[in-house]
């Protein structure tokens, strides 16, 4: 298994785990808004890291 596929599998697992946790443990509106903001920041960071990894592979 290459490092890129391992990283992709870890990101996918984290996303699926987060989704399951949110379904099982619902949150109030204030926490949901804060979580939504943090997820947006995290998504931008992860996207930046994945872009950097893809550029290093080229």
C-alpha positions as a printed Julia matrix, in Angstrom:
58×3 Matrix{Float64}:
   0.0    0.0    0.0
   1.5    3.34  -0.98
   1.75   6.24   1.44
  -0.76   8.28  -0.54
  -3.42   5.59  -0.38
  -2.72   5.14   3.33
  -3.19   8.87   3.95
  -6.36   8.84   1.88
  -7.69   5.87   3.86
  -6.94   7.65   7.14
  -8.74  10.82   5.97
 -11.72   8.78   4.8
 -11.85   6.91   8.1
 -11.73  10.15  10.06
 -14.56  11.62   7.98
 -16.73   8.52   8.36
 -16.01   8.35  12.09
 -16.94  12.0   12.53
 -20.18  11.53  10.62
 -21.16   8.5   12.7
 -20.35  10.35  15.92
 -22.5   13.32  14.87
 -25.44  11.03  14.06
 -25.16   9.06  17.3
 -24.52  12.1   19.54
 -26.62  15.06  18.34
 -25.48  18.51  19.47
 -27.28  21.75  20.26
 -27.35  24.69  17.83
 -24.48  26.63  19.41
 -22.11  23.66  19.33
 -23.28  22.73  15.8
 -22.38  26.21  14.48
 -18.97  26.09  16.16
 -18.35  22.58  14.83
 -19.4   23.63  11.33
 -16.92  26.53  11.41
 -14.11  24.27  12.67
 -14.86  21.61  10.07
 -14.57  24.25   7.34
 -11.14  25.29   8.6
 -10.06  21.66   8.93
 -11.28  20.87   5.4
  -9.2   23.74   3.99
  -6.14  22.5    5.9
  -6.6   18.9    4.76
  -7.11  20.03   1.17
  -3.91  22.06   1.36
  -1.96  19.12   2.73
  -3.32  16.75   0.08
  -2.45  19.25  -2.67
   1.09  19.5   -1.32
   1.42  15.71  -1.2
   0.14  15.4   -4.78
   2.61  18.06  -5.94
   5.48  16.21  -4.24
   4.53  13.03  -6.11
   4.93  14.77  -9.47
